[in-house]
Amino acid sequence: MNLAFHIARRYLFSKKSHNAINIISMVSVFGVAAATIAMVCTLSVFNGFQDLLTG
């Protein structure tokens, strides 16, 4: 098993629920997810406008 993956899994799934690493990790995961959703929606709107303009 990869050492970095082992350490990340150990800190993410620790028994303490208020661990600072868990809080920071969850905030970063939600941030990446929100940015991805925003980019997909923006690209969908632009593709729709392009189809509308080109007919």
N, C-alpha and C positions, 0 to 999 in steps of 0.2 A: 504494500500500500504506500502511496505517496506520502511523504512526511508532512508537506504543507496541507494536504487534504485531511490527514489525521488530526492535525492541530486545529484546523478550522472546524471540523466536525466536533471535536472535543469542547471547544468554546461555544459553539452555536447551540449544542444540545446539553449544556450543563444543567445541573439540578436547580441552581439559583435562577429565579425568574427575573430578578431585578439587576442582573449583571450588566455592567456598562457596555460590554462588548455586544451583548444580545440586543440592547436598545439601539446602539449605533448601527449594528448590522441590519436590523429591521427597518430603520429609517432609510438606510442606503438602498435596500431592496425595494421599498415603496417608491423612492425617488426614481430609480431606474425604470420601474414599471410604469410610473406616471409619464415619464419622458417618452418611453416607447409608445404608449397609447396616444400621446399627443402627436408624435411624428406620424403614426399610422393614419390618424384622423386627418391631419393636414395633407398628407399625400393623397388620400382618398378624395378630399375636397378639390385639390388642384387637378387631379385626373378627371374629375367630373366636370370642372370648368373647361378643361381642354377639350373634352368630348362635346360639350355644349357649344363651344365656339367654332370647332371645326365641322360640326354638323354631322 
